[in-house]
Amino acid sequence: VTQAGMVRIGFDELPADGIVGNSLGIYSGDHYASSGVLFRTGELVAGPSGTYDFINSVNSFEVLGGPGQPSISPPNFATSLGAGTRDLLMIFTTPVTSVSLTSDNFFPETPDVIRLGALQATSTLNRFTLLGFDQKFDDAISPPGNLLSIGLNGMSFSYALFQVNTESEGFDDLTFTQVPEPTSITLFGVGLLFGPILKRCRRRSSLG
């Protein structure tokens, strides 16, 4: 039985480079699949009827680190492939109820809006509806200003997007809470149901 719960990814165990685009810091989008998340670099644009399309998708992301890099918890942080103004889509292999991350701590800079959104897939490939979002300014270097967090009052979702607007941005300390798998819930329920009965049986046998 897989125990679901909170997962934290700091990106610090990966070889990284201090220069955007160097192959040393480029990773396949499924690198953290075993931890429960896939990454896709692309751009979120408005689609029809209030939907959004994720276009120019690439199955990669980038990790930067080393001296002079603005990681909030050194040495590494993540960004979209090639940085720039492209967004980073997160696809969770198990639905989640919350996602949070910290923005990079590059300072000083002109404040620009960055967002973390929860998305729901539609019947059209790479088309989503927006379920909710959190937004902050990218010049913050300490909490709560640099913490982006999204939760939907217990409702689960399987996609999240780190969205930038006018310049390169990165993030660190990605944390998400997975929904328990049905088998875990079932076994937990069985324990609640039969636990008292088993205790009574043990008590009777000890008295017998």
Secondary structure as UniProt FT lines:
FT   STRAND          6..9
FT   TURN            12..13
FT   TURN            20..21
FT   HELIX           23..25
FT   STRAND          26..28
FT   TURN            29..32
FT   HELIX           33..35
FT   STRAND          37..46
FT   HELIX           48..50
FT   STRAND          52..58
FT   STRAND          60..65
FT   TURN            67..68
FT   STRAND          76..80
FT   TURN            81..82
FT   TURN            84..85
FT   STRAND          87..103
FT   STRAND          113..121
FT   TURN            125..126
FT   STRAND          127..137
FT   TURN            138..139
FT   TURN            143..146
FT   STRAND          147..151
FT   TURN            153..154
FT   STRAND          157..163
FT   STRAND          170..178
FT   HELIX           182..207
//
